[in-house]
Amino acid sequence: MKFVCDQEKLLKEISNANDFTAQRNSLTVLGSIYLSLEGNRLTIKSTDQKMGYVSCIEVSGEEDGSLTVMGTKFLDIIKNLPSGIIIFSEEERLLKIRTEDYRVNFRIVTADSSAFPVIDIPSSDMFFTVAQKDMTDMINQVSFAVSDDESKYAMNGALFERNEGSVNMVATDGRRLSFIERRIESYIPEFNPITIPTKFLSIIRKSSINEGSFDVCITDSSIYIKNGEAVLFSTLIKNEFPSYRRVIPQSLSKSCIVNRKELEEAIKRVSILVENKFKKVVLDFKDNTLTVHTQNNDLGEGVQVLECSYNGEPVTCAMNYMYLLDPIRVMESESVNILFNESSKPFVVKPEPERDYLHVIMPMNLN
């Protein structure tokens, strides 16, 4: 194999590919990046057998061939090369990497590409289109609510399901739930609800530029995202996602509308004196005021009073402040509406005016 390529162009692809290698098995084929040259097209692949990446870029090819190379070390080399034209050539199980002026030279051990897992990509007619901004918005609204408890495997990702003319994305960790229903202009074929692993949600978000569209394919066991010349894919979580609709309250009698930015700043101030283990703050709703404060503890007390629109009976509740802070950080509205019936029942947090998403939060015990 021998080819010539611009350093910055290759760095982007190798950086993306390395996200899909098995980092803890850097000496195995799953910790490697596959390179294959045919003419002037360089194919780049990586997989940890749960997720994978396939991409092609144009290079100046001189001799066809294929090989695998250790992902993390190869990325480190490319990252630290000077910008400009780089020459790659394989000889006796070594990939030689040098600059045009011969001032920088590397040799890295390669392995036989035949051991690399076969990666099959579905045909183009199996993909449908979703705007990148729509996909990113959905992930932003739910990803923080995904459970990181490995014993709750079914909740270690976000549910993605089709409706008539829209798609839903939902995440929950058992104490909070985030839901968004986004209208989609393009045709969405029928598919069974799937659960997308949280790591792949992060990778989709990282690859998005919020412009253009993704091509998406969903099979019984995997999801594929095509972004230009690159295809990203992941296996799905097979355990059944919880029945989330019964968790969302349908009738709520009390409403508190408060400036979103002021509430965010108040929570961050008061939480300075919150014990990290429980993250508990107390909210007092009363006579068009919302008071955010800590309970008495060994550290002291923080209090902030906010003006709001609330005319119900006085209510005091306790809440994990991160459960409230996470959703209001990603809302795009000037105000937020906190809806509830009583202090011990689920709270619903929505933007004001209402949009296509909401968040459900279970309160904590006051004592």
N, C-alpha and C positions, 0 to 999 in steps of 0.2 A: 504494500500500500504506500502511495506517495501522493500528497496533495499540498496545495498552498491556500492559506485562508487568512482573513483579517482577524486579529486577536479579539477585538470587541464583539465581532459577529459570532465567533465560536464560543466566547465566554458566556454569553447569554444562554445559549443552548445547553452547554455543559452544566451551568449553574442550575437550570431547570431540571435537567436529567438527574442530577445528583440528589435532588429532593426525593426521588423515588427509589433510591438504592437502600439496601439494608445496612444502615450505618454501623451496627454492632457486628456485622460479619464482613468487614472490609476486605478480608483475604479470600472470600468465596466469590463465586460468579454473581451472587445477588448483591454484592457490594461493588460490582463492576459496571462500567458503561460500555455498551456495544457500539462499535463504529464500523460502518460498511460503506465502501466507496464504489460507485458505478458511474463511470464517466465523470461528470462534474457535479454529481449529487451525492452528498454525504448523509447517510442515514444514521441517526443517533437514537439508541434505545436504552432504557433502564427499567428495572422492576424489582420489587421485593416480594413478588408473588401475590401480594394483596392489592398493590397499586402499580401503575406503570406509565411510561412516557415514551412516545415515538415522535420523532421530528425529522425533517429533511431540510438541508440548506445547500445553496449553491457554493461550490468551491472551484478552484482550478485543479482538476484532477490530472494526474500523470500516470498512475498505476493502480488499477483496481485491487481490492482486497478487503478483508474484514478481520477484526480483532476485538478483544475486550481488554480494558485497562482499569486499574483500581480507581474508583470514582473520586474519592476524597483527595487523593494525591494528585490525580490528573487535574481536578478543578483548582487546587492550590497552585499548580504550575502555571496553568493558563491565566489565572488571576494575577499572578506576579510577573508575567511577561510584559515587556514594554508594548505600547500600542503600535499597531502597524502590521505589516505582512509577516506571517510565521510559516515556516516550512516544516512539514511532518513527513517522516519516512520510516518504514518498518524494516528492520534487518535483524535476523537471528533472535527472534522473540523480544526485541527491544524496539520501542517507538522512540525515534530520535526527533527532538523538537529544537528548532533553532531559529534565530532571527536572521534576516537577510545579510546583515553585516558580520555574522558568525560570533558576535560578542557574547551572546547568551546561548548556552547549549544545555539541553537536558536529555537524559535517556531514562525511560521508565519501562519496567518489565511488562510484557503483554501476555495474554493467554489465548488459547484456541477458542475461536468464536462459536464452534460447534456445540459447546457445552451450555451456551446461553439459552434460556427458555424461549420457546416459540411464542410469539405474540401475534394473535389474530385480531384484526380490526374489522368490524362489521362493514358491509357495503354501504355506499353513500346513500342509497335509497332508504336506509333504515334510520337515518338521522332526521330530526326536526329542529327548528330554529327558535332560540330564546334570546332576547336582547341581553347583552352583557350587563347593562344597568339593572334590569329586572332581576337577574340571577344574583347579582351582588347585593342589591337591596334586600332580597329575601334572606340571604345568608347573614347579612349584618343584623337583621332584626331578630334572628333566632339563635345564632351560634353560641352566644354566651350562656344560654340556658341548657345546653347539652350537658348531660351528666358526665363527670370524670371518674365516677365510681365504676370500676371494671366489673363488679359483681352485678351491676345493673346494665348488662350488655346491650339490651334492646334500646336503652336510652343513650348509648354512646354515639349517637348520630342524630340527624334531623330527618323527619318524615317528609317525603316529597310525593304529592298525589295530584291527580288530574281531576278537575271539575269540568263542567260545560263552559268552555271559553275562558277558563282560569286555572291556575295551579295554586296549591297550598304548600307551605313549608311550616313545620311545627317542630319544636324541641322542648324537652322537659327533663328536669332532674328529680322530679317527685315533690319538690317544694315550690317550684315556679314553672311556668309554662309560657312560651312565646309562640305567637301564631301570626301568619301573614297570608292573605289571599290576594294574588296579583292577577289582574286581567292580562291576557296574552293575545295580541292581535293576530299572530301567525297560527297556523293549524297545529294542534297538538294531538297526535294519535293516542288511542286508548292504551293505558298501561296500568298494571297493578301498583298500588302504593309501595314505595320503596323507602329504605332507611339508608341515608348516605353517611358514612363514617365522618367524624368531626375533622380528622386530619385532611381528608379530601376536600371538605368544605373550605378549609383554610387555603389549600392549594388553588382551588377554583378562584377564590377571592384575590389571591396574590397574582394570578395570571390575567385578571380582568383589568381593562383600561376604561371601563364604563362607557365604551363606544363600540358600535358595531354589534355583532351577535356571536353567540356560541351555537354550534351544531351539537345536538344532544341525541344520544342513542341509549335506550334502556332495554336491557335483556332480563331474563329471569335471575341472573346472578351478578350482573355488572352494570355500571354506568360509564359511558364514554362521552368525553367533552372534546370537540374538535375546535381548535382556535387557530385559524390560519393553516399553516403547515403542520402544526403540532396536534397530537392526540393524547389526551390524558385519560386514564381510566382507573377504576377502582372496583373491587368486589363490594357487594352490599352486605349490610347486617341482616342476617336471616331471621333472628328472633322477632316475634310479633311486637310492633310498637304499641304502647298503651292506648286504650280508648280515650283519646284526649277530649272529645267533644263534651262529654259529661262533666269535665272539670271546669269548663268555661261557664260561669254564671250567666243566666239569661235574663234575670230580673234583679236590678239593683236600685235601691231606694235613695241612697245618699250619694252626692256628687260634690267634689271639691276641685275647682279649677284654679290653678296657680301657675305663675310664670315659670316656665321650664328651666331657664338658665338660673333664676334666683333659687329655685329648689335644689338644683345640682350643686350650686356653690354652698348653700346652707348645709347640705348633707356632708360635703367634703370638709367643711370647717368643723362641724360637730363631731365627725367621726375621728378626729385627731385623738380624742379621749375615749374612744370605744375600745373595749378589749378585743384583740384580734381573733380570739377563739370563737366568739359568738357573733360579733359584728352587729350587735343589737342597738338600734336607736328607737326612741319613743316618739310617736306622732300624736299631737293633740289637735283635734278639729273642733273649732268653737267660734261662733259669731264672726264669720268672715276673716278668721285668722287661722293659720296653721303653724303650730309651734313644733320645732324639731329639736329634740334634746336627748342627752344621755341619761341613763339611770344613775343613781348614786353608786359610785364604786371607789376603789382605792386610788384611782388616778385623778378624780375630780369630776367636773361637770361642764358641759358645753350646751348653750341654748341659743337658738335663733328663732325669731318670730317673723312670719311672712304674711303679707296680705293675700287674701284669696277670696274666691266666691264660694261661700259655704253657709247655708242657712238652716242646717239640720240640728238635731240635738247634739250636745257635746259627746264626743267619742274619743277614747284614748286607746291606742294600739301600739304594739311593738313589732318591729320588722328588721330583718337582716338588711342593713343599709345598701349592700352591694346589689341585692335583688331589686331595689328601687333605682339605684344609680345606673346600673347597666342599661336598662331600657331607655331611660330619659336621655342618656348620652347619644343614642343613635336616632332619637326622634328628630324630625325636621320642622316641628311646629314651634310657635312662640310660647304656647301654653300647653299644660298637661292636665288631663282630667283623671282624678282618682275616684273610682266608684266602689261602693261597698254597701253591705247591709248592717253588719255589726263587727265588732273588733276581733272576733274569733273566727270569722268566715273569710273565704277568699276575697281578695281585693283585685280589681281590674284597673290597669293603667293604660290610658289611651292618649293619643295626641288630641289637641283641641285647636282647630276643628278636626273631626274624626277622619281618619284615613283608612287604609286597608290592613292595618295590623293592630294587635293588642297584646297585652302581657298580663298574666294572672300570677298573683303572689300570695302564698300562704303566710299569714301573720305568725309571729312567735308568741310564746306565753309572756305575759307582762311580768310575772314573778321570776 
